[in-house]
Amino acid sequence: VNETVSGGDLRERGFTVARGLLEPDEIERCVQKLEALSGRNRASYAPSRSRLLPGGLSDAWTLPDGVSRVRELWPLITNPRLIAAVRSLLGNEARYLQHSDLHVGYSAVTWHRDCVNRRFGRGGDWDESGAPYRLVRVGIYLQSYEESRFALRLVPGSHRAANAESRARRRIERRQALVSQALGLLAGRDPLADHSVALATDPGDAILFDPRVLHAGSPISGPKFSIFLAYGVPDRHFARHAAYYRHLRRELRYADLDADLVAHLRSAGLYAELEGNRPGGGAYQPSLMQRWLGRYLRPSA
Ligand SMILES: O=C(O)CCC(=O)C(=O)O
């Protein structure tokens, strides 16, 4: 890993980058697997083709909890370089958290959070009394910026309850409201452009972020292959998050982990023994419009 991840950045800004986490042969294996699963290949996303689809309406493919579901991807969960990066951020107690995604030709272009309570400051995700929030989502990108024109946008500090009353903070939360975003998309302007950074990646780079941080994919043109997974320290935040995806987000069809995966995780010291903690009130559920905006709109760059 060329650039070491920074615990300070994760705490203060809500994200940190591990460049070159995967080796070229690992990248190639992952892309080939995603091509086989999705039925789309790199050539499907050649720029000339996207130009024929103005607005890029949906050539996208996604598989919620794809990393847990696809046996050939399990070695990624226990990849020694990834685990070293995660442990350097969260400590040796870090375990695999069942919240994963596979993306082909898909960019999550609307601003959102990945946590349970997505209204800033409200609900258990934001209550760190007695249990600091120690969960991390890992986005592994398998193509270059030049190929895809993709960069992950993030709003630094939007995962922290500190400064909740500041005017800038209130403005950010107003601008990520669905209506502002829909108007922004129609007008072709990003309502959070002044408050965010955009991280371009090279194949094998990983962005590790606090699930509470506001983030959005950029419009893309060209192939995009990415794999998202998560880790955390098993405590009440971890248990709520796991239960939320497993039991509350029914449309994503999470299932119990395969017994072979449990054994694989146990042997790597990454299996979390969970007590059935439920997310409680205020858990985010997407509206129909949000699902449509988030999933089916793929404007070309
Ligand atoms: O488009 C992307 O790569 C970002 C994905 C994302 O934000 C998510 O899965 O939560």
The ligand as an ORCA input file, in Angstrom:
! r2SCAN-3c Opt
* xyz 0 1
  O     -20.923      5.268     -6.802
  C     -20.146      4.928     -5.896
  O     -19.097      4.334     -6.108
  C     -20.523      5.242     -4.495
  C     -21.330      4.130     -3.924
  C     -22.016      4.525     -2.696
  O     -22.069      5.654     -2.340
  C     -22.661      3.529     -1.873
  O     -22.755      2.359     -2.274
  O     -23.100      3.884     -0.780
*
